[in-house]
Amino acid sequence: MTLGYDERLLEGMNGSAVILTSKKENVVLLPLDLINEDADGEYVFVKSADGKSYDRADITTGLSDGTNAEVTSGLSAGDIIWYVSKPENPYSGMPGMRYAGNRTDGEPTPANGGE
């Protein structure tokens, strides 16, 4: 890559660039967080026809920008995708704290029994 002379550019300066290697328009994009993967491939959960549950829908993805992925097959217009956000570690606590499991109310049980 060659740049023309620009007095604002000085020797030793750093820069960054985004290089577009592929471009597609009018495609279905999904955030990568919504796409699951197992030994059988990539999938999402789509609301069932009766609206009472969500079913696995195997998908095929194409281009990705690291945040979103193109979905090339497996979804139809109007599909409603189920997504549960992934929370930060709720049990990170303070340094040195240890937990030995969960109580029935969902709160962590301290390793020393709560004393």
C-alpha positions as CSV (number, residue, x, y, z in Angstrom):
1,M,0.0,0.0,0.0
2,T,1.3,3.4,-0.9
3,L,0.2,6.7,0.5
4,G,0.7,10.1,-1.1
5,Y,2.5,12.8,0.8
6,D,0.5,14.2,3.7
7,E,2.3,16.7,6.1
8,R,0.1,15.3,9.0
9,L,1.8,12.0,8.7
10,L,5.1,11.9,10.5
11,E,7.8,9.2,10.7
12,G,7.2,6.7,13.5
13,M,3.5,7.3,13.7
14,N,1.1,4.3,13.8
15,G,-2.2,3.9,12.1
16,S,-4.9,1.4,11.7
17,A,-7.1,0.4,8.7
18,V,-10.1,-1.7,7.9
19,I,-9.7,-3.7,4.8
20,L,-12.9,-4.8,3.2
21,T,-12.3,-8.3,1.6
22,S,-15.9,-9.2,0.9
23,K,-19.2,-7.4,0.7
24,K,-22.8,-8.7,0.4
25,E,-26.0,-6.8,0.5
26,N,-29.6,-7.8,1.4
27,V,-28.6,-10.7,3.6
28,V,-29.9,-12.1,6.9
29,L,-27.6,-11.2,9.7
30,L,-27.6,-12.6,13.2
31,P,-25.5,-11.5,16.2
32,L,-23.0,-14.3,16.9
33,D,-24.3,-14.4,20.5
34,L,-27.6,-15.9,19.1
35,I,-25.9,-18.7,17.2
36,N,-25.2,-22.0,19.1
37,E,-22.9,-24.7,17.9
38,D,-22.5,-28.4,18.8
39,A,-21.2,-31.6,17.1
40,D,-24.1,-31.4,14.6
41,G,-23.4,-27.9,13.5
42,E,-24.8,-24.4,14.1
43,Y,-28.3,-23.7,15.2
44,V,-30.7,-21.3,16.8
45,F,-34.0,-21.7,18.6
46,V,-37.1,-20.6,16.6
47,K,-40.6,-20.1,18.0
48,S,-42.8,-23.1,17.0
49,A,-45.8,-22.7,14.7
50,D,-48.2,-23.0,17.7
51,G,-46.3,-20.3,19.6
52,K,-46.0,-22.4,22.7
53,S,-42.4,-23.6,22.5
54,Y,-39.1,-23.0,20.7
55,D,-37.6,-25.6,18.4
56,R,-34.0,-26.1,17.2
57,A,-33.4,-24.8,13.7
58,D,-30.1,-25.9,12.1
59,I,-28.6,-23.0,10.1
60,T,-25.7,-22.5,7.8
61,T,-23.7,-19.3,8.1
62,G,-21.6,-17.4,5.6
63,L,-19.6,-14.3,6.0
64,S,-18.9,-12.9,9.5
65,D,-17.5,-9.6,10.7
66,G,-16.7,-11.0,14.2
67,T,-19.9,-9.6,15.6
68,N,-22.6,-10.7,13.2
69,A,-22.8,-13.7,10.8
70,E,-24.7,-14.0,7.5
71,V,-27.3,-16.8,7.7
72,T,-27.4,-18.6,4.3
73,S,-30.0,-21.2,5.1
74,G,-32.2,-22.6,7.9
75,L,-34.4,-19.5,8.6
76,S,-37.6,-18.3,7.1
77,A,-39.1,-14.8,6.9
78,G,-41.0,-14.1,10.1
79,D,-39.1,-16.6,12.3
80,I,-38.9,-15.5,15.9
81,I,-35.6,-16.4,17.5
82,W,-35.2,-17.2,21.2
83,Y,-32.3,-15.6,23.0
84,V,-31.2,-15.6,26.6
85,S,-28.5,-13.1,27.4
86,K,-25.4,-14.4,28.9
87,P,-24.8,-12.6,32.2
88,E,-21.5,-11.7,33.7
89,N,-20.2,-14.2,36.3
90,P,-22.7,-13.6,39.1
91,Y,-20.5,-15.4,41.6
92,S,-17.3,-13.5,41.1
93,G,-17.6,-12.0,44.6
94,M,-14.7,-10.4,46.4
95,P,-11.2,-11.9,46.1
96,G,-10.8,-14.8,48.5
97,M,-14.5,-15.7,48.7
98,R,-15.3,-19.3,48.0
99,Y,-18.7,-20.9,47.3
100,A,-19.7,-24.5,47.8
101,G,-22.8,-24.6,45.6
102,N,-26.3,-23.1,45.3
103,R,-29.0,-22.8,47.9
104,T,-32.6,-23.7,46.9
105,D,-33.4,-19.9,46.5
106,G,-30.7,-19.7,43.8
107,E,-28.2,-17.7,45.9
108,P,-24.7,-19.2,46.3
109,T,-24.0,-21.0,49.6
110,P,-20.8,-19.8,51.2
111,A,-18.2,-22.6,51.7
112,N,-18.3,-22.0,55.5
113,G,-22.0,-22.6,55.7
114,G,-22.9,-18.9,56.0
115,E,-21.3,-18.3,59.4
